[in-house]
Amino acid sequence: MRPFQVYDTRTGTVRPFVPRNPPRVGMFVCGLTPYAEAHAGHGRVAVVYDAVARAVRRWGYRLFYVQNVTNVDDKVIDRARELNRDPLELSEHHFRAWLTAVEQLEVRSVNLYPFATDYVPEIVEQVEELVRRGLAYVADGDVYYEVAKFPRYGELSGQRVEALRPGARVQVDPKKRAPEDFVIWKSAKPGEPTWPSPWGPGRPGWHVEDTAITGRLLGPQYDLHGGGTDLKFPHHEAEVALGEGASGRSPLVGYWLHLGMLEMRGEKMAKSVGNVVSLEAAIRIAGPEALRFFYLNAHYRSPLVFDPDRSLAEARQSLTTLGAPYLRLREELGRDGLARPGRELPPDLARAATAMPEQLDGLLANDFATREAIAALFGWSRTLGEWTAKFDTLSGTALATLGAPYRWAAEVLGLFPERSLPRPTADLSSLVRVALDARARARARNDFAEADRLRDALAAAGVVLEDDAGATRWRWRGAEGNP
Ligand SMILES: [Zn+2]
């Protein structure tokens, strides 16, 4: 497992990452409330944590990544009423559209998208536990969390409870003991989806969905929690109070990773602000690869200015520049694959190419500095640019070696996915063994023409054979210095 360090909001420091149960790592990211089309800000969340997950897995950790879906909520219910639709059907519809969009963005790392409504038993159980521990109270079919009973409230976001109290003019829910208390179970109103509970029919409050889901899937304490920085308060503060309150264990989360806001016209992109560009439209404008590049070509903690005419156009231009020599290389390699004959690389250049992935890992291991990694890739693309005119003289192995930094980018950043790139992969090994067995049988019956035919076919596929005293060993050509 490669060591790395990450900025943790709770402690306000960049700290070495130490998982609770290595090599396992549990990661939770606040997902969508799918009451309307997802916007470009949501796309940033999906892409950034996808890159985080890819990197952590590449570094040898067994990451389990959960992103919840808040499919029942005031917003969903209100919107469904406006449209005269069923709320759960409405959220299902928008969630499907979201999946289609993020798949176009090469988001591949989420293990599970749990729906809040599928975890009502866990939610009820957690609310019961909080009532039992005296941290929550029942008022007329509703259940509230009593913030005053949790002294650490405010520690994550650095807020003071007194500062959270609304002004005297604001109407406070008369059922609450204090204005900062928040609802964790809501009694049923006519026409809403409801579930049975010890407090009568009702539905979950927002914050408790997350902690009931993580409690179930990741345990009472887990490693990484992500989400937009706008969720720090009150949502994540509430998660800490709920999770730690229910389990009696602290901390709920080892490392809080908060993502900077996507800004448009000087404000965070949000439906409530009215400055949203739908994710689908952003993909259409930029192209999915350039949009992914745009999100990653910034530090994840920084705000990012979204401007369809400027920043997206610039991202497309930069990505084209970055990718041009590699696309040429792939074309050249695509013709004959790794078996193509030609010159090998000067040793210095081969070493530099082989060392690049490790350097890129090193950059990313410092709080997921994707922008620095992309800058280093630009440096490599300039080197590659100087060799483009000589690509046709190079061997397949030499070309593949030059492409190593881009293969790193495909694996970790999800840029330049290489579906079409001929490259030895582990799942072809079984086919190689089948061919080797056939060749051994041909030789045993003295059918040397057939044995040679199989050997040539394997060589053309990039397999090197070494016959050694009756046994045949094999390896992928270039497999030594060229992962
Ligand atoms: Zn959440």
Residues whose N, C-alpha, C, O or C-beta is under 5 A from the ligand:
A	BS01	ZN	C30 D210
